[in-house]
Amino acid sequence: MNIQNMIIRILWFFIFCFFFQVCSSRYYLTIISPGVTSEYRIKSISGIRMLEASYYGTWHYAQTAFYIEPDNLDALLSDPNNFILNHKVLFDTVSKDNTLVRILFEYCYDHSKQIPIDHDKDLYQFEWNGIEPRSKITYLYPYSYYKKGKRIRQKLPFYQQEKYPKNEWKQTTGYDQYYCMRSLLEFDGSLQKKGINELKVITPREQLLYFEYEHNGKFIHDSEEEIN
């Protein structure tokens, strides 16, 4: 191996490490919106898949999963950000049955790329504890963002509610919209395990993503260190 090839390999190694650190940071994975908080984020045990990142845009791609408690469902479904790019009737199909287990899977992408997202989203497959979801709704969710160079610096739901006493919905500051695709999955709650439960996601490019959480009568919150 000559010196030039060795230098190229070293550079690619550092680029990969930098990319992995950026995409696995809490800056990318801690998403807060009505009914969804970082405390209910399910731990990823698979890391970022390079093929998916390349397809969706290296500086935009992130994938996250959240456990949705029944008490948070109404806030999730009535989030005004849902209705910017989707029909409201879509969310009326979600069952209010509190015995179901609900998981929200989200991935984000560079909408300036020519990605057939409507077709792509239908090709995702999900398994929770080895079973497929009994129902699924998939929808676009917009964020605002700040940008420095090519790197996404901050993102919030496009409409953000102010804290009490104002409680008003206002458009967050940002240069543009940043798009993510959400899938709200419903599973038979009787199959939830005491201990570790696992979500497997198969992407359209047959990449495997794994998430897990612990349940013991209630969702066990991971510490910040365990999540990241």
C-alpha positions as CSV (number, residue, x, y, z in Angstrom):
1,M,0.0,0.0,0.0
2,N,1.5,3.3,-1.1
3,I,1.5,6.5,1.1
4,Q,-1.3,8.2,-1.0
5,N,-3.7,5.2,-0.5
6,M,-2.9,5.1,3.2
7,I,-3.7,8.8,3.6
8,I,-7.0,8.4,1.8
9,R,-8.0,5.5,4.1
10,I,-7.1,7.6,7.1
11,L,-9.1,10.5,5.9
12,W,-12.1,8.3,5.2
13,F,-11.9,6.9,8.7
14,F,-11.9,10.3,10.3
15,I,-14.8,11.4,8.1
16,F,-16.8,8.3,9.2
17,C,-16.1,9.0,12.9
18,F,-17.1,12.6,12.6
19,F,-20.3,11.7,10.7
20,F,-21.2,9.1,13.3
21,Q,-20.6,11.4,16.2
22,V,-22.8,14.2,14.6
23,C,-25.7,11.8,13.7
24,S,-25.7,10.1,17.1
25,S,-25.5,13.3,19.2
26,R,-28.5,14.4,21.3
27,Y,-28.6,17.5,19.1
28,Y,-30.0,15.2,16.3
29,L,-31.9,12.7,18.4
30,T,-33.6,14.7,21.1
31,I,-36.8,15.8,19.4
32,I,-39.5,17.4,21.4
33,S,-43.0,18.0,20.2
34,P,-46.5,17.6,21.6
35,G,-46.8,14.0,23.0
36,V,-43.2,13.2,22.2
37,T,-40.3,13.9,24.5
38,S,-36.7,12.8,24.8
39,E,-37.6,10.9,28.0
40,Y,-39.6,8.4,25.9
41,R,-36.9,8.0,23.2
42,I,-36.2,4.3,22.6
43,K,-32.5,3.4,22.7
44,S,-31.0,2.6,19.3
45,I,-28.7,-0.4,19.3
46,S,-27.8,-0.4,15.6
47,G,-26.2,3.0,15.0
48,I,-26.4,5.0,11.8
49,R,-26.6,3.0,8.5
50,M,-24.3,4.6,5.9
51,L,-26.3,3.5,2.9
52,E,-29.5,5.2,4.4
53,A,-27.5,8.3,5.3
54,S,-26.2,8.6,1.8
55,Y,-29.6,8.1,0.3
56,Y,-31.5,10.6,2.5
57,G,-28.7,13.2,2.7
58,T,-25.6,12.8,5.0
59,W,-26.2,16.1,6.9
60,H,-30.0,15.6,7.2
61,Y,-30.5,12.0,8.0
62,A,-31.5,10.9,11.5
63,Q,-33.7,8.0,12.7
64,T,-35.4,7.9,16.0
65,A,-38.1,5.9,17.8
66,F,-40.3,6.9,20.7
67,Y,-42.6,5.1,23.1
68,I,-46.0,6.7,23.2
69,E,-47.8,6.5,26.6
70,P,-51.7,6.6,26.3
71,D,-51.8,9.9,28.3
72,N,-49.7,11.5,25.5
73,L,-51.6,10.2,22.5
74,D,-54.1,13.1,22.3
75,A,-51.3,15.7,22.3
76,L,-49.5,13.8,19.6
77,L,-52.6,13.5,17.4
78,S,-53.6,17.1,17.8
79,D,-50.2,18.6,17.1
80,P,-50.8,21.4,14.6
81,N,-47.6,20.5,12.8
82,N,-49.3,17.3,11.6
83,F,-51.7,19.2,9.5
84,I,-49.3,21.4,7.5
85,L,-48.6,18.6,5.0
86,N,-51.3,16.0,5.7
87,H,-55.1,15.7,5.8
88,K,-56.6,15.9,9.3
89,V,-58.8,12.9,8.6
90,L,-55.7,10.6,8.6
91,F,-55.3,11.0,12.3
92,D,-59.0,10.1,13.0
93,T,-58.2,6.5,12.1
94,V,-55.9,6.1,15.2
95,S,-57.6,3.9,17.8
96,K,-57.9,5.3,21.4
97,D,-57.6,1.8,22.9
98,N,-55.3,2.2,25.9
99,T,-54.4,-1.5,25.8
100,L,-52.3,-1.0,22.6
101,V,-48.6,-0.4,22.5
102,R,-47.7,2.6,20.3
103,I,-44.3,3.4,19.0
104,L,-43.5,6.4,16.8
105,F,-40.6,5.9,14.3
106,E,-39.2,8.9,12.6
107,Y,-36.5,9.5,10.0
108,C,-35.4,12.8,8.5
109,Y,-34.1,13.6,5.0
110,D,-32.9,16.3,2.7
111,H,-36.0,17.4,0.8
112,S,-33.9,19.1,-1.9
113,K,-32.8,15.7,-3.1
114,Q,-35.0,13.9,-5.7
115,I,-36.3,11.3,-3.3
116,P,-39.6,9.5,-4.1
117,I,-40.6,9.8,-0.5
118,D,-44.3,8.8,-0.9
119,H,-43.2,5.6,-2.5
120,D,-40.2,5.0,-0.2
121,K,-42.2,5.4,3.0
122,D,-44.6,2.5,2.0
123,L,-41.6,0.1,1.7
124,Y,-40.6,0.2,5.4
125,Q,-41.3,-2.9,7.4
126,F,-41.6,-3.1,11.2
127,E,-41.5,-5.8,13.8
128,W,-42.0,-5.4,17.5
129,N,-41.1,-8.5,19.6
130,G,-41.4,-10.5,16.4
131,I,-44.9,-9.3,15.3
132,E,-46.0,-6.8,12.7
133,P,-48.1,-3.7,13.6
134,R,-51.8,-4.2,13.6
135,S,-52.1,-0.6,12.2
136,K,-49.8,2.1,10.9
137,I,-50.2,5.7,9.8
138,T,-47.3,7.5,8.1
139,Y,-47.1,11.2,7.6
140,L,-44.7,14.1,6.9
141,Y,-43.6,16.2,9.8
142,P,-41.9,19.6,9.4
143,Y,-39.3,21.2,11.5
144,S,-37.5,24.6,11.3
145,Y,-33.7,24.7,11.4
146,Y,-30.6,26.8,11.6
147,K,-27.7,26.0,9.4
148,K,-24.0,26.7,9.5
149,G,-22.3,25.6,6.4
150,K,-23.7,22.2,5.5
151,R,-24.4,21.2,9.0
152,I,-27.9,21.3,10.6
153,R,-27.4,23.2,13.8
154,Q,-30.8,23.2,15.4
155,K,-34.3,22.0,14.7
156,L,-37.7,22.4,16.4
157,P,-41.2,21.6,15.3
158,F,-42.2,24.2,12.7
159,Y,-45.0,25.5,15.0
160,Q,-43.9,25.6,18.6
161,Q,-46.2,26.3,21.6
162,E,-45.1,29.0,24.0
163,K,-45.0,28.2,27.7
164,Y,-47.8,29.2,30.1
165,P,-49.4,31.7,30.4
166,K,-49.3,32.5,26.7
167,N,-49.8,29.0,25.3
168,E,-49.8,30.3,21.8
169,W,-48.6,28.5,18.7
170,K,-45.9,30.5,16.8
171,Q,-43.8,29.7,13.8
172,T,-40.3,29.0,15.0
173,T,-37.4,31.0,13.5
174,G,-35.5,29.2,10.8
175,Y,-34.4,29.5,7.2
176,D,-36.5,26.8,5.8
177,Q,-38.5,23.7,6.5
178,Y,-36.7,20.5,7.4
179,Y,-38.7,17.4,6.7
180,C,-39.1,14.1,8.5
181,M,-41.4,11.1,8.0
182,R,-43.2,9.7,11.0
183,S,-44.9,6.3,11.3
184,L,-47.2,5.8,14.3
185,L,-47.3,2.0,14.9
186,E,-49.9,0.1,17.0
187,F,-49.2,-3.3,18.4
188,D,-51.1,-5.8,20.6
189,G,-50.3,-4.7,24.1
190,S,-50.8,-8.2,25.6
191,L,-47.5,-9.2,23.9
192,Q,-45.4,-6.5,25.7
193,K,-42.7,-8.2,27.7
194,K,-41.6,-7.6,31.3
195,G,-38.1,-6.6,30.6
196,I,-36.5,-5.8,27.2
197,N,-38.8,-5.2,24.2
198,E,-37.3,-4.8,20.7
199,L,-38.4,-2.9,17.6
200,K,-36.8,-4.0,14.3
201,V,-37.1,-1.7,11.2
202,I,-36.3,-2.9,7.7
203,T,-35.7,0.0,5.3
204,P,-36.4,0.0,1.6
205,R,-32.7,-0.7,1.0
206,E,-32.9,-3.7,3.3
207,Q,-30.9,-2.0,6.1
208,L,-31.8,-3.3,9.6
209,L,-32.3,-0.8,12.4
210,Y,-32.8,-2.1,16.0
211,F,-34.3,-0.3,19.0
212,E,-35.0,-1.6,22.5
213,Y,-36.6,-0.4,25.7
214,E,-37.3,-1.9,29.1
215,H,-40.9,-2.2,30.5
216,N,-41.9,-3.3,34.0
217,G,-45.5,-2.2,34.5
218,K,-44.4,1.1,32.9
219,F,-41.8,2.4,30.4
220,I,-38.4,2.5,32.1
221,H,-36.6,5.8,31.2
222,D,-33.0,5.5,30.1
223,S,-30.4,7.9,31.4
224,E,-28.9,10.5,29.1
225,E,-25.7,8.5,28.9
226,E,-27.5,5.3,28.0
227,I,-29.5,7.0,25.2
228,N,-26.5,8.6,23.6
